[in-house]
């Protein structure tokens, strides 16, 4: 049964609340919404987030979009992530093979991320 609303505005508020709740509970849904809207998410990472926090943001850390902001900001964001988190981003966005990642740590992973993401961005810009 649905609740009645006393105005169109109240009905819209209820509608958006359902979407917000679903996006908060389901990261794939949230990521699909962001992709459909074409809105890049702005964020800063100052210290590596814990596992739960990282799981909530990994779908929004789009390296190609961050690469558009320039190398300095890109490196600032990705340097703050732990090595396992960097590797998760590399895998999630298909930036490099497992062999290319093996043995890399710290700055070498950030270099790999930058090279792959900036190359993807250049290819997309040429289309």
C-alpha positions in Angstrom: 0.0 0.0 0.0 1.3 3.4 -0.8 1.1 6.5 1.3 -0.9 9.4 0.0 0.8 12.8 -0.3 -0.6 16.2 0.3 1.2 17.7 -2.6 3.2 16.9 -5.7 6.3 18.1 -3.9 5.7 15.6 -1.1 5.3 12.9 -3.7 8.6 13.9 -5.4 10.3 13.9 -2.0 9.1 10.4 -1.3 10.3 9.3 -4.8 13.8 10.7 -4.3 14.0 9.3 -0.8 13.4 5.8 -2.3 16.2 6.3 -4.9 18.6 7.7 -2.2 17.9 4.7 0.0 18.4 2.2 -2.7 21.6 3.9 -3.9 23.0 3.9 -0.3 22.2 0.2 0.0 23.4 -0.9 -3.4 26.6 0.4 -4.7 26.1 -1.1 -8.2 22.8 0.8 -8.5 24.5 4.0 -7.3 27.3 3.6 -9.8 24.8 3.0 -12.6 22.9 6.2 -11.6 26.1 8.2 -11.7 27.1 6.7 -15.0 23.6 7.4 -16.5 23.8 11.0 -15.4 27.3 11.5 -16.6 28.2 13.4 -13.5 31.7 12.9 -12.2 31.9 12.6 -8.4 34.3 15.1 -6.8 36.2 13.8 -3.8 39.5 13.9 -2.0 41.3 11.0 -0.3 43.6 12.2 2.4 44.2 8.9 4.2 43.4 5.4 2.9 39.8 4.6 3.7 38.9 1.5 5.7 37.6 -1.5 3.8 34.0 -0.5 4.2 34.6 3.1 3.2 36.6 2.0 0.1 33.9 -0.5 -0.9 31.5 2.5 -1.0 33.7 4.7 -3.2 35.5 2.3 -5.5 32.7 2.5 -8.1 33.2 6.2 -8.2 36.9 6.4 -8.5 37.0 6.6 -12.3 40.7 7.0 -13.1 40.0 8.3 -16.6 37.8 11.1 -15.4 40.3 11.9 -12.6 43.1 12.0 -15.2 41.3 14.8 -16.9 42.0 17.0 -13.8 45.8 16.7 -14.4 48.6 14.6 -13.2 49.2 16.4 -9.9 45.6 15.9 -8.6 45.5 12.4 -10.0 48.7 11.5 -8.0 47.4 13.2 -4.9 44.2 11.1 -4.9 45.8 7.7 -5.8 48.8 8.1 -3.6 46.5 8.3 -0.6 45.1 4.8 -1.3 46.7 1.7 0.1 48.5 -0.7 -2.4 45.6 -3.3 -2.3 43.1 -0.5 -2.9 45.2 0.8 -5.9 45.2 -2.8 -7.3 41.5 -3.0 -6.8 41.0 0.1 -8.9 43.4 -1.2 -11.6 41.4 -4.4 -11.8 38.0 -2.7 -11.6 38.7 -0.4 -14.5 40.8 -3.0 -16.5 43.8 -0.7 -16.6 46.5 -3.3 -16.6 47.1 -7.1 -16.6 47.8 -9.0 -13.5 51.3 -9.6 -14.7 51.9 -5.8 -15.1 50.8 -5.3 -11.5 52.8 -8.1 -10.0 55.7 -6.8 -7.8 54.7 -3.2 -8.0 54.1 -1.2 -4.9 53.5 2.4 -3.8 54.7 5.0 -6.4 55.1 2.3 -9.1 51.4 1.5 -8.8 50.5 5.2 -9.1 52.7 5.5 -12.1 50.9 2.5 -13.7 47.5 4.0 -12.9 48.5 7.3 -14.3 49.9 5.9 -17.5 46.9 3.7 -18.2 44.2 6.2 -17.2 45.8 9.1 -19.1 46.2 6.9 -22.2 42.6 5.9 -22.0 41.5 9.5 -21.6 43.6 10.5 -24.7 42.0 7.7 -26.8 38.5 8.8 -25.7 39.2 12.4 -26.5 40.3 11.5 -30.0 36.9 9.8 -30.7 
